């Protein structure tokens, strides 16, 4: 394979931009280990993208850093955390937790009973029909 044709195929752009398939990525990484000019081409493309990003960047407004820090500090003073006691005892939500757990257990028990009744009815029905074998 001609490495210059491989470079001009667009694989570098696909790889750097994350558009290459996993197979293409694996092949590209193996090729990079063998061909240093491929690594140089990849680095050049990455630097070109970075350069373009910096050229098209818009600087933030003057004073935005100070305003941001002031807002963060003001927010930090407003948000006083609630102290939670770790002492043993009943919490307000323990009854709700027991109720939820009991509801889940009851649900599964009713499903099991329903399944058992269905199996029994099916066996009885099959026994009544001529030529059908029981489960």
Wavefront OBJ file of the C-alpha trace (Angstrom):
o trace
v 0.000 0.000 0.000
v 1.272 3.446 -0.864
v 1.361 5.509 2.329
v 0.765 8.800 0.491
v -2.439 7.433 -1.040
v -3.487 6.202 2.401
v -2.875 9.655 3.867
v -4.831 11.383 1.099
v -7.753 8.938 1.469
v -9.201 11.006 4.322
v -8.544 8.439 7.041
v -6.571 10.937 9.128
v -9.464 13.375 9.192
v -11.933 10.616 10.029
v -9.705 9.303 12.811
v -9.026 12.685 14.418
v -12.653 13.808 14.211
v -13.910 10.497 15.649
v -15.764 9.493 12.488
v -13.758 6.339 11.748
v -15.260 2.935 12.467
v -13.610 0.762 15.133
v -11.988 -1.350 12.423
v -10.617 1.746 10.689
v -9.319 3.082 14.006
v -7.512 -0.180 14.751
v -5.996 -0.304 11.275
v -4.932 3.356 11.489
v -3.241 2.840 14.861
v -1.347 -0.191 13.525
v -0.273 1.810 10.485
v 0.927 4.659 12.730
v 3.246 2.221 14.486
v 4.819 1.319 11.136
v 4.859 4.664 9.322
v 6.185 7.757 11.128
v 5.012 10.007 8.282
v 1.445 8.955 9.102
v 1.971 10.102 12.690
v 3.383 13.402 11.404
v 0.362 13.877 9.126
v -2.010 13.182 12.045
v -0.174 15.652 14.277
v -0.236 18.270 11.525
v -3.993 17.878 11.084
v -4.578 18.102 14.839
v -2.472 21.276 15.027
v -4.332 22.773 12.049
v -7.682 22.168 13.785
v -6.365 23.686 17.008
v -4.984 26.712 15.156
v -8.319 27.244 13.390
v -10.180 26.984 16.699
v -7.967 29.661 18.256
v -8.304 31.931 15.220
v -12.102 31.739 15.331
v -12.408 32.061 19.097
v -14.219 34.985 20.665
v -12.688 36.509 23.799
v -14.971 36.725 26.833
v -16.278 40.129 27.894
v -14.058 42.200 30.167
v -14.814 41.576 33.823
v -16.588 38.267 33.296
v -14.066 36.409 35.477
v -14.700 38.704 38.440
v -18.480 38.503 37.976
v -18.342 34.708 37.833
v -16.244 34.432 41.005
v -18.523 36.870 42.815
v -21.585 34.815 41.833
v -19.913 31.606 43.008
v -18.929 33.108 46.364
v -22.397 34.587 46.855
v -23.983 31.238 46.021
v -21.670 29.449 48.450
v -22.673 31.710 51.334
v -26.399 31.259 50.625
v -26.237 27.467 50.490
v -25.811 26.433 54.092
v -25.886 22.697 54.371
v -28.291 20.907 56.669
v -26.633 18.864 59.391
v -27.997 15.347 59.553
v -27.720 13.497 62.814
v -26.301 9.981 62.645
v -27.785 8.950 65.971
v -29.675 5.658 66.049
v -33.403 5.953 66.051
v -36.365 5.857 63.763
v -36.226 8.031 60.735
v -39.319 9.584 59.219
v -39.106 7.486 56.085
v -38.512 4.061 57.690
v -42.237 3.303 57.747
v -42.509 4.217 54.090
v -39.588 1.932 53.252
v -41.197 -1.002 55.080
v -44.462 -0.359 53.272
v -42.707 -0.275 49.887
v -40.819 -3.492 50.633
v -44.013 -5.229 51.780
v -45.794 -4.063 48.625
v -43.100 -5.536 46.411
v -43.159 -8.859 48.281
v -46.965 -8.980 48.095
v -46.860 -8.249 44.367
v -44.471 -11.135 43.683
v -46.498 -13.512 45.895
v -49.674 -12.672 43.990
v -47.866 -13.210 40.693
v -46.636 -16.616 41.875
v -50.139 -17.622 42.998
v -51.570 -16.496 39.679
v -48.961 -18.508 37.781
v -49.627 -21.638 39.853
v -53.388 -21.340 39.275
v -52.797 -20.927 35.536
v -50.634 -24.056 35.411
v -53.212 -26.095 37.348
v -56.059 -24.944 35.085
v -54.032 -25.734 31.980
v -53.268 -29.253 33.237
v -56.909 -29.860 34.106
v -58.020 -28.589 30.707
v -55.566 -30.807 28.869
v -56.657 -33.856 30.857
v -60.274 -33.276 29.837
v -59.486 -33.131 26.120
v -59.219 -36.490 24.334
v -55.822 -37.204 22.738
v -53.955 -34.528 24.691
v -51.142 -35.524 27.020
v -50.790 -33.962 30.421
v -47.770 -31.869 31.252
l 1 2 3 4 5 6 7 8 9 10 11 12 13 14 15 16 17 18 19 20 21 22 23 24 25 26 27 28 29 30 31 32 33 34 35 36 37 38 39 40 41 42 43 44 45 46 47 48 49 50 51 52 53 54 55 56 57 58 59 60 61 62 63 64 65 66 67 68 69 70 71 72 73 74 75 76 77 78 79 80 81 82 83 84 85 86 87 88 89 90 91 92 93 94 95 96 97 98 99 100 101 102 103 104 105 106 107 108 109 110 111 112 113 114 115 116 117 118 119 120 121 122 123 124 125 126 127 128 129 130 131 132 133 134 135
